[in-house]
Amino acid sequence: MAITATQVKELRERTAAGMMECKRALTETDGNMESAIELLRKNGAASAEKKSGRIAAEGVIALAIDPDQSHGVLVEINCETDFVAKDQSFLAFSKELTKTVLAEHPTDISAVSLMLLSGGKSVEETRQTLIAKIGENISVRRFEVIQGEPGEVFGYSHGTRIGVLVKMVNSDTPSLGRDIAMHVAASQPVCIDEAGMPSDVLQKERDIYKAQAIDSGKSDEIVQKMVEGKVRKFLKDNTLVGQPFVKDPDTTVRDLLKAHGAVVVAVPRFEVGEGLEKRADDFVSEVMAQAQAG
């Protein structure tokens, strides 16, 4: 039996499933609308499970801070393509999930999956339903909760791809927190100060500088001085307090904080897809492949 575009459109409107899924369901049920709906419902979980193995390295970084600025959260929710990252259903799921994390302070991703959203379904149930609807793998990758006293937690979002939280104490200027968060988004410090620099990172840099200095043919004493000089520059460039402030490069963040009597305690920064393998294909190619397969 030939399946018409009108039938596919009606099934999509009634189920929110993808075009190709609707066409296949109608074909398998000889155009019977109710049977096709039942088939899609039965296949929804299986379809979502199949998609769960696919790379999801696009998505959004969602940020939420409570009204008294005593705690805030960052959450990374991933999908496969930038196209879906702009989908209203995906964005609504991300927003509600982040508000729920802010309210409940889960301990890990497993606890996030069990949280109940406003419709009474768990995060995991809602995620599976969204996968079946959108046709892409969707994952909740990571989150971070920052807690403090009222007025100590600030944030900045650069679109939906970068999010930063700042916990800052003793500041005499409320706007400074957001400025520091904006700076972190742009400058990507490894840590707040020298004491927070991971020893393995510093040792790796030191080894590289030493090898470069030895190749110069200088004496051991000069080599040591060259290495220490480069290490100091590395620490200045990669610690928050050592960096020039983005809004005033003539002032370091250290001096800016000192001028306001402020101390930064935490600066988590999330960027979409950090450390994840990117998809080699693109959305247009996927649509073409589906169309040819159908």
N, C-alpha and C positions, 0 to 999 in steps of 0.2 A: 504493500500500500504506500502510495506517495504521501510524504509528509509535507504540509504547506508551511510557509513562513508565518501565516496567521496562527496556526496551531502552536508553533514553537514560541511565538511571541506571547500567547496566552499562558502557556506553561511556565515561561520565565516570570511573567507577572505574578502568577499564583505561588511560585515556589522560590523565586529569587535565585534559582540555580543558573549555571552557565549555559550559553547557547548550545554548545556541542553536547553537553550532558542532556539537555532537554530534547534535542533532536534524536539522540540515541535511545532515550527512554521511550519516546513516541514510536520510534521504529520497532523497538522490541515488543511494544504492546499494541501494535497495529493501529496506532492513532487513538487509542482509548485514553482520554484525558485523565480520568480518575485512577486508572491502573498505572499510568505513567507517573502520576503524583506519588502513588504508593511505592512504586519502584525507586523513585528518586529518594524518598525518605528512607527506604531500606538501605540504599547504597550510600547514603550521606556519610555515615561514620566510616565505612570502608574506603570511600573516596578520600576523605580527610586523612585517614591513616596512611594511604598510599602517598599522598602529597607530603606527609610529615618528614620524609627522608630527603626532600629536595632543599637545596641551599636557599636560605632566606637571609640575605645580607643587606637588603634595603629596609626601609621602615621609618620610624620616628623615635625621637627622644622626647618623652613627655615629662613635664616638671609641674610640681604642685607644692605650694607652701600654705600652711594654715594661717588664718587671719591675724593671729598675734605674733606671727613669725618666730614661733618657738620650735617648729620642726618642719622639715620639707623632704620631698622624695624626688628621685630621678628614676625613670623606668625606660628601658629600651624594648620596644616591640618591633619585631622584624617581619618582613614579607619578602617576596622574591623580586618584585619590580618597583621602580619609582612610581609607575602608574597607579598601582594599588596603594602605595603609601599616601596618595592623595584622595583615595576613595573615602566617601563620607561615612560608610559603615565601619571601615577600618579605623578612621579617626575617632569616631564615637566610642568604639570599643576601647581604644587607647586612653581616651580621656576618662571614661568611667573607671577603668582598671586603675589608673593612677590615683584618682580620688579615693578609691577603696583601699589601696596600699597606704595612702596618707592617713586614713582613718584607723586602719587595723594594725599597722606596723608588723607585717608578717616576718618570720625569721629567715625564710629561704624561698626559693622558687617553688618547691613542692607545696609550701603553705600558701603561696600566691594562687596556685592552681585550684586549691580547695575553697578559696574565698567566694562568697556569694555576691553576685551583682544585683542591681535593682530589680531585674526581672525574676529573681528567685533561682536562677541557674548559676552554677559555679563558673569560675573563670574558664576552666578546662572545657566544660560543656559549651559555653559560649564561643570559645575559640574553635572547637570542632565544627560548630554550626557555621561560623564565619568562613572557615576553610571551604566547606561544601558550597557555600553561596558564592564566594569570590573566585574560587578555583586556583588558589595559590596556597602554598604552605605559609602559615603564620605562627610565630613563636614569641613567647615572652622570655627574652634572653637573660636580663639582669635588672637589678634595682638596687638603690641605696637610700637608706633613711638617715637623715641628719637631725639630731635632737639638741636643743639648747634651752635657754631661758627666753622669755618673750623679747622680741626685738633683736635676736642674735642670728637669725637665719635669713639669708638673702639668695636670690637666684637670677639667672639670665638665660634666655633661650635665643639661639641664633637660628631663626626659622624653626624647623622641626628636626634639624640634623645634629645640632649641638646643644647640650644643656649643661649648666654649671650651678652647683650649690656652694654657698660660702657660709661657714659659721665663723662669726667675728665677734669678739667681746671687747667691751670698754670703749667703743667708738663714740665720739661726740657728734658724728654726722651720719644720719640714717642712710643718705644716698651713697655713702662710700661703699657699702656692702655690694650694691648692684654694680658700681664701677669696678670693683675688684673682680666680681664674677665675669663681667664683660672682658676684662683684661685676661683672665684665665682662659676664656673661650678663644681669644685671639692668639695668645702667646704660648699656650700649652706647657706650662712649667711641669717638670717631672715631680716636684715636691715643693713644700713651703719654704724650707731653708736647708742649709747644708747638713744638719743633723738628720734630716729625713731622706737624704739621698741613699738609695739602696747600695750596699757595699759592692755587690757584683757589677752594677752599672758603672760605678766609679772605677773599679779595678779594670774593667774592660777598656775604658777610656784611657786610663793610665798606661796600660800595656801598649795600646796603639800609639800613644804619644812617645813612649820610650823607644819603640821600634823606629819611628820616624826620626827621632833625635839621634839615635845611634847611626842611622844611615847618613847623617850629615857629616860624620867623621869628627865631631867635636870631642873634647875630653870628657871623662866621666863626670867631673864637677859641672861642666857647662851643660851636659846632657840632663843632669838632675835638675838644674835650674830651669831648663827649657820645659821639662816635664811638669814641674810644679807650677810654672807660669800658665801652661795650657790647662792644667787641672783647675786652677783658680778661675780662668776664663769660662771653662765649662760649667763650673758651679754658679757663676754669676749669670750665665745665659739660661740656665735650666732650673734655677730655683726661683720661686715666686718673688721673694724679697730682694733678690739680686737683679731682677729684670728692670729695664726702664719702663715706667708706667705708660701704657699705650696712649693715654690722653694728654700726657706731658712727658715726652722722652727725656727731658732734662732732669727729671726726678725719678729716683728708684722707688719701687714699691715699698722697700724698707723705710725710706725717709718719709714717704707719704703716710704710712701707718703710724710712724713715730710722731708725726706732726698732729695726728688726730688721737693719739693715745690708744690706738687700736691694736689688737692682736688677732691674727687669723689662725683658727684652730683646725679647720678642715676645708678642702676645696675639691670635692669630687667633680670630675668632668667626664661626660659621656659623649661620644660621637658615634653616629650610626655606622654599624658594620666594622668597628675597630677589630682587627685581628681575624676577621672572617673572610673566607674565600668568596670572591665575587663570581656571579654567574657569567659564563662566557657568551651566552646568547642574549637576546634582547626581546622585549615584548612583541615587537612587530614580527620578528622571526617566529615566535611561538604561535601567534595568531595565524600566520601563513601556514605553519606546519599543521595546526589543528584543522584549518579550512581544507587543506589538501587531503588530510586523513579522513575527513568527514565525507 
